[in-house]
Amino acid sequence: MITKSKDLYLEGPGPAVLLLHSFTGSANEMRGLARFLHTAGYTCYAPNYAGHGESPERLFATTIEDVWQSAQAGLAFLQDRGHNDIFLIGQSLGGVMALRLAEQSGCAGLVLLSTPILERTIAGLEHRVRRYTERYFQFDDRSPEWIVDFVDRHFPRPEKDLRALQQFILDTGVVLPKITQPIALFLGALDDAVYHASLERIETTVPSRDQKKVLLPNSKHLLTLDRDKQRLFEEILIFLKTHPVDSLKPSSAVQ
């Protein structure tokens, strides 16, 4: 039986970092990066979105607004513990959430990993959900026949749900001209063309004069789990260290 992915909170003496995972992903994909940054002294929080890190049925019942509320709650979690200048790190859909949070609430700096801002196909989005479903039940030791039957009964997914996700991503483009915080953009050289085009759109539209761009030559989409992850972690740490903020001491943290 697969157990639900747990939120990860690591308190340190330094500034806080909110780490937001990808669509159909979980906090587990941000765990290695969070532990690396925590070792360097940062307070790190990687929450699971509503419906993520658990059964496909729970994911099916979750809307993009539920996911957005989860991201907002993650930021509030750190603010409630006395952190004001918070770094936002988002992977794929997590980067979309980070952009919206930065525009709405501000931040000390933004780190975007493989972040889409342009349109993807509905078929491609559904493939992500289908693949998550199949892999989940494979790890849950379901038989191939059982999995095929489940997929046949639950797919295709309602198109309106996938279009709502797509529109949420596209609508995020309007916040780009409002992003003035320091920003670091990371992309796998082997990722799909839409992500390369999205990075270019973000880079040329965001007015921030403090931008950093890194192309990881051996990586595809989930950068925190791919072949260049150690370089990624080190580059992110350099970015955070070059943008110091007032840190919250552990003794003053709300327990």
C-alpha positions in Angstrom: 0.0 0.0 0.0 1.4 3.4 -1.0 1.4 6.0 1.8 0.5 9.6 1.1 3.5 11.9 0.5 4.2 14.1 3.5 4.9 17.9 3.6 8.6 18.6 4.4 9.5 21.3 6.8 13.1 21.9 7.8 13.8 24.8 10.2 17.2 26.5 10.0 18.7 29.8 11.2 18.6 31.5 7.8 16.0 32.9 5.5 13.0 30.8 4.4 12.5 29.1 1.1 9.1 27.8 -0.2 9.6 24.9 -2.7 6.6 24.2 -5.0 6.4 20.9 -7.0 5.1 20.1 -10.4 1.7 19.0 -11.7 1.0 15.3 -10.7 4.2 15.5 -8.6 4.7 15.7 -4.9 6.9 17.3 -2.2 9.2 14.3 -2.7 10.6 15.7 -5.9 11.8 18.8 -4.0 13.2 16.9 -1.0 16.8 16.6 -2.2 17.0 20.4 -2.9 15.3 21.2 0.4 17.8 19.1 2.4 20.7 20.7 0.5 19.5 24.2 1.2 18.8 23.3 4.8 22.3 22.1 5.3 23.4 25.6 4.2 21.2 27.1 6.9 18.0 27.9 5.1 14.5 27.1 6.5 12.7 25.1 3.8 9.1 24.1 3.4 7.9 21.8 0.6 4.1 21.3 0.8 2.0 18.9 -1.2 -0.8 20.4 -3.2 -4.3 19.3 -2.7 -4.9 15.9 -4.4 -1.2 15.4 -5.0 1.1 12.7 -3.5 -1.9 10.4 -3.1 -4.3 8.3 -5.1 -5.4 9.1 -8.6 -9.0 9.4 -7.5 -8.0 12.2 -5.2 -6.1 13.9 -8.0 -9.2 13.6 -10.3 -11.3 15.3 -7.7 -8.9 18.3 -7.4 -9.3 21.6 -9.3 -6.6 24.0 -10.3 -8.1 26.4 -7.8 -7.5 23.8 -5.0 -3.9 23.6 -6.1 -3.5 27.4 -6.1 -5.0 27.6 -2.5 -2.4 25.0 -1.5 0.4 27.2 -2.8 -1.0 30.2 -1.0 -1.3 28.2 2.2 2.3 27.2 1.9 3.4 30.8 1.8 1.1 31.6 4.8 2.7 28.7 6.7 6.1 30.4 6.6 4.7 33.9 7.2 2.9 32.6 10.3 6.3 31.5 11.6 7.7 35.0 11.3 9.3 34.9 7.9 8.7 37.9 5.7 11.4 37.9 3.0 10.8 34.5 1.5 12.5 32.9 -1.5 10.1 31.1 -3.9 11.3 28.0 -5.9 8.9 26.4 -8.3 9.2 23.4 -10.7 7.0 23.3 -13.7 3.5 24.2 -12.5 5.2 25.1 -9.2 7.0 27.9 -11.1 3.6 29.2 -12.3 2.4 29.2 -8.7 5.6 31.0 -7.6 5.1 33.8 -10.2 1.6 34.4 -9.0 2.7 34.4 -5.4 5.5 36.9 -6.1 3.0 39.3 -7.8 0.4 38.9 -5.1 2.5 38.8 -2.0 6.1 39.7 -2.9 9.2 37.7 -2.2 13.0 37.9 -1.7 13.7 36.2 -5.0 12.3 33.8 -7.5 13.8 30.5 -8.8 11.8 29.0 -11.7 12.6 25.5 -12.9 11.1 24.3 -16.3 8.2 26.7 -16.0 5.5 26.8 -18.7 3.8 30.0 -19.6 2.7 29.1 -23.1 0.0 26.7 -24.4 0.5 23.0 -24.3 -1.8 20.4 -25.9 -4.7 19.1 -23.9 -3.6 15.6 -25.0 -0.2 16.2 -23.5 -1.7 17.3 -20.2 -4.0 14.2 -20.1 -1.0 12.0 -20.8 0.6 13.4 -17.6 -2.4 12.4 -15.6 -2.7 9.0 -17.3 1.0 8.3 -16.8 0.7 9.2 -13.1 -2.2 6.9 -12.7 -0.4 4.0 -14.3 2.8 4.4 -12.3 0.9 4.9 -9.0 -0.9 1.6 -9.4 2.3 -0.2 -10.6 3.9 0.9 -7.3 0.8 -0.2 -5.5 1.3 -3.8 -6.9 -1.9 -3.8 -9.0 -1.9 -6.3 -11.8 -1.5 -5.0 -15.4 -5.1 -6.2 -16.2 -6.4 -4.2 -13.2 -4.6 -1.1 -14.3 -5.8 -1.3 -17.9 -9.4 -1.7 -16.6 -9.1 1.3 -14.3 -7.6 3.5 -17.1 -10.3 2.4 -19.5 -13.0 3.4 -17.0 -11.5 6.8 -16.0 -10.0 8.1 -19.3 -10.3 10.3 -21.2 -10.6 12.8 -18.4 -13.2 15.6 -18.7 -11.7 18.2 -21.1 -13.0 21.1 -19.0 -10.7 20.2 -16.1 -7.7 20.1 -18.3 -8.7 23.3 -20.1 -9.0 25.0 -16.7 -5.5 24.0 -15.9 -4.3 25.3 -19.3 -6.1 28.6 -18.9 -4.6 29.1 -15.4 -1.1 28.7 -16.8 -1.8 31.1 -19.8 -3.5 33.7 -17.5 -0.3 33.8 -15.4 1.4 35.6 -18.3 -0.2 38.8 -17.3 1.8 38.9 -14.1 5.2 38.8 -15.9 5.5 42.6 -16.4 5.0 43.1 -12.7 7.9 40.9 -11.5 10.7 43.1 -10.3 12.3 40.7 -7.8 15.6 39.0 -8.5 14.9 35.9 -10.7 16.8 32.8 -11.7 15.6 30.7 -14.6 16.7 27.0 -15.1 15.9 24.7 -18.0 16.9 21.3 -19.2 18.5 21.4 -22.6 16.6 18.2 -23.5 13.2 19.5 -22.4 10.3 20.0 -24.8 10.2 23.1 -27.1 7.3 24.7 -25.3 9.4 25.1 -22.2 12.3 26.7 -24.1 9.8 29.1 -25.7 8.3 29.8 -22.3 11.7 30.6 -20.7 12.4 33.0 -23.5 9.0 34.7 -23.0 9.6 35.0 -19.2 13.1 36.3 -19.7 12.1 39.0 -22.2 8.9 40.1 -20.5 9.9 40.2 -16.8 11.3 43.7 -16.1 13.6 42.6 -13.3 17.1 43.8 -14.0 18.5 41.0 -11.8 18.1 37.9 -13.9 20.1 34.7 -14.1 19.6 32.0 -16.7 21.1 28.5 -16.6 20.7 25.8 -19.2 21.4 22.3 -17.9 22.9 20.2 -20.7 22.0 16.7 -19.6 18.5 17.3 -18.2 15.0 17.0 -19.4 12.0 18.3 -17.3 12.1 17.4 -13.6 15.4 19.1 -12.9 15.6 18.3 -9.2 15.7 14.6 -10.1 17.7 14.7 -13.3 21.4 14.2 -14.1 22.4 17.8 -13.5 20.7 18.1 -10.1 23.9 18.7 -8.2 24.9 21.6 -10.4 21.3 22.9 -10.1 21.4 22.8 -6.3 24.7 24.6 -6.2 23.6 27.3 -8.7 20.5 27.9 -6.7 22.5 28.2 -3.4 24.8 30.8 -5.1 21.7 32.8 -6.2 20.2 32.8 -2.7 23.5 33.7 -1.1 24.0 36.7 -3.5 20.6 38.1 -2.4 20.9 38.1 1.4 17.8 39.0 3.5 17.2 39.4 7.2 16.9 35.9 8.7 14.7 34.6 11.4 16.6 33.1 14.3 15.3 29.7 15.6 14.7 31.1 19.1 12.1 33.5 17.7 10.3 31.0 15.5 6.7 30.2 16.3 6.4 26.5 17.3 
